[in-house]
Amino acid sequence: MVNESVSKKGKAPKHAKTHTKKKSKQKKDVSKAFDERVTPEELNEEDYAVHKFFQGKTQAALSKLIMDTPLDTDENKRLFMRAFVLYIKKCFLLATSSANVTPRALPTLFDVENTRRRNYALHVYNFSLRR
């Protein structure tokens, strides 16, 4: 009896190959994206506007923004998601004694549609080691 997934030469067919290299590469890129500091010169116009808007925001300003943002358009939904993610990071994940948002939290706001693929545990761990 021969295993159907293995060919005569002992190699797995092309459709049976695993993609572990791609997954580990994606994880590495995601965790790296948290720790990179960005400069305004590296950003496109939209990301630069987001960076300038949230730079120096306080916890009170973020909570007011979350409560006052209507969810009627896609742009307002993205603004709400960005403010909410930043608020959670400021209050719970990357808590500091400063009233302002830490600049290390800003790069994650550029791609808020993919928050589930981010490695927040590693991000919090790295942040706590740097303090």
CORDANOR-V560400 format. One record per residue. N is the residue number from 0. PHI is phi in radians with two decimals (none if undefined). D_FIRST is the distance of its C-alpha to the first C-alpha in whole Angstrom. Layout:
n = {N,N}
phi = {PHI,PHI}
d_first = {D_FIRST,D_FIRST}
This chain:
n = {0,1,2,3,4,5,6,7,8,9,10,11,12,13,14,15,16,17,18,19,20,21,22,23,24,25,26,27,28,29,30,31,32,33,34,35,36,37,38,39,40,41,42,43,44,45,46,47,48,49,50,51,52,53,54,55,56,57,58,59,60,61,62,63,64,65,66,67,68,69,70,71,72,73,74,75,76,77,78,79,80,81,82,83,84,85,86,87,88,89,90,91,92,93,94,95,96,97,98,99,100,101,102,103,104,105,106,107,108,109,110,111,112,113,114,115,116,117,118,119,120,121,122,123,124,125,126,127,128,129,130}
phi = {none,-1.89,-1.20,-1.25,-1.42,-1.93,-1.38,-1.12,-1.45,1.59,-1.75,-1.32,-1.13,-1.02,-1.26,-1.71,-1.20,-1.60,-1.99,-1.21,-1.13,-1.16,-1.12,-1.17,-1.17,-1.12,-1.06,-1.12,-1.12,-1.16,-1.20,-1.23,-1.10,-1.22,-1.53,-1.30,-1.61,-1.93,-1.93,-1.01,-1.20,-1.44,-1.64,-1.39,-1.10,-1.16,-1.15,-1.13,-1.13,-1.12,-1.05,-1.18,-1.16,-1.63,-1.16,1.40,-1.18,-1.72,-1.09,-1.14,-1.15,-1.16,-1.14,-1.14,-1.10,-1.11,-1.26,-1.66,-1.43,-1.34,-1.80,-1.58,-2.09,-1.14,-1.12,-1.20,-1.13,-1.15,-1.08,-1.08,-1.08,-1.11,-1.13,-1.17,-1.08,-1.15,-1.12,-1.10,-1.15,-1.19,-1.44,-2.05,-1.41,-2.07,-1.18,-2.31,-1.44,-1.31,-1.39,-1.59,-1.24,-1.27,-1.09,-1.21,-1.51,-1.23,-1.06,-1.33,-1.43,-1.28,-2.27,-1.42,-1.25,-2.00,-1.23,-1.22,-1.54,-1.42,-1.73,-1.21,-1.10,-1.16,-1.10,-1.14,-1.08,-1.11,-1.13,-1.22,-1.26,-1.39,-1.29}
d_first = {0,4,7,9,12,12,13,12,16,14,17,16,18,21,21,19,22,24,28,29,32,33,33,35,37,38,39,41,43,44,45,47,49,51,52,53,57,58,62,63,63,59,59,59,62,60,59,62,64,61,62,66,66,64,65,68,67,68,66,69,69,65,65,68,66,63,66,68,65,64,61,62,60,57,60,61,58,56,60,59,56,57,60,58,55,58,60,57,56,60,60,57,55,57,60,63,67,68,69,67,64,62,61,58,57,58,55,53,55,54,51,51,49,46,47,44,42,45,44,47,47,46,50,52,51,52,55,56,55,58,60}
